[in-house]
Amino acid sequence: QVQLVESGGGLVQAGGSLRLSCAASGSIFSFNAMGWYRQAPGKQREWVATISSGGSSTNYADSVKGRFSISRDNAKFTVYLQMNSLKPEDTAVYYCNRVGLLVVPAWGQGTQVTVSS
């Protein structure tokens, strides 16, 4: 079964940290680059970060560069997003998925991150 399950969100004050997790089915995760995305209220979903299949290469949106860190555990089919120095503008529902043309149409439920000022 194709599945993406995000967790780890919550309410945090500005300047705080959260660590998000995404458990994916093997058919999605294995041998594929993975990404984190987010959707703020009233806005379109946007890309946040990507990690290569082996984990050696990462890329970040300018808005989160230097504050967020993406990683993965291939043995657990899990990708993580460590978020530090959080800002109110980081408030959004966060999702994981493959990247580019390989994005899986059935997105997970996402995990809500709310940053208070």
N, C-alpha and C positions, 0 to 999 in steps of 0.2 A: 504494500500500500504506500502510495506517495504521501509523505507527511512532513510537515515542518511545524515544530512546537517551540515557541519562544517563551521565555520566562525571565524573572529577575527584576522587572520594573518596579516602580514604586514612587512615593513622594519623598523628595529630598530638597533641602535648602540649597540655594545658590552657593557654589563653591564645593559642594559635596561630591560624592562618588557613588556609582552603581556599577555592577557587573551583570551584563545580560548574557543569557545562554540560549542557544538554539539547537535543539536535537532534531536531526534530519534522518529520514530513512536512507539506507545505504545506497539505494538507486539514485537518490538526489545528490548525496554527499560525495561518494567515492570518485576520485579522479577529476573532481570539478572545482574550479575556483568558486568561492562563496562570498556573499556580500551581505552587508547590513543596509537597511533602508529605513526611512522614517516618514511619517505623514502627520503634519501638524493640522489642527482644526482649520478647515476652510482652505487648505492648501493641497497641492498635488504631492504624491509620494515622491521622495527624493532619495538619491543614492547617498550613502554615508561613508562606506568603507568596503574594500575588497581584499581578500587574501587568496593567494594562489593555492593550487591543489596540495602542494607539498608544504605550504606554510612559509616559504622563504621570502616571498614577495608580498608587500602590502601597499595599498594606496588609500588615500583619504580625501574627502571633500575639504576644501579650504576652511570651511566653517568649523571643522572639528580637528584639524591637523594640530598635533602637539598636545591635545587633550584626550583624545580617544585612542584606544589600541585594540586592534582585532587580532585574534589568535584562533587556533583550532586544535582539536585533539582527534586525529584521524581514527584512532582505535575506538573512540566513543561516538563517532559520527556527530560531533558537536563543535559548533563555532561560538566564540565568545566575543563580547564587546566590553572592554573596560572603559568606563567613562569617568573622567576626572574633571575637576574645575567646572562643574556643570553650571550652565546659565539658563535663565528662564526661557530663552529662545530655543533651548534643546527640548522643550516640552513637546511631546509627540507620541504616537504609537510607533514602536520599533518592530521591524520585521526582518527576517533573514530569507535569503533565496539564492539561487545560482545567479550568475551575472550575464549581461549581454543577451544574446539570442537564445541562451539556454535557460532563461528564467522560466520557472515552473508556473503555469497558469494558476494553480490552486495555492494561493498564499495561505500562510497560517493565520491564526487569530491575532497575532502580534502581542506585544506587552507594553502597557502604558507607562511612560515616564513623565512625571510632573515635577518641575523645578520651581520652587517658590522663591520670590525675591525677598 
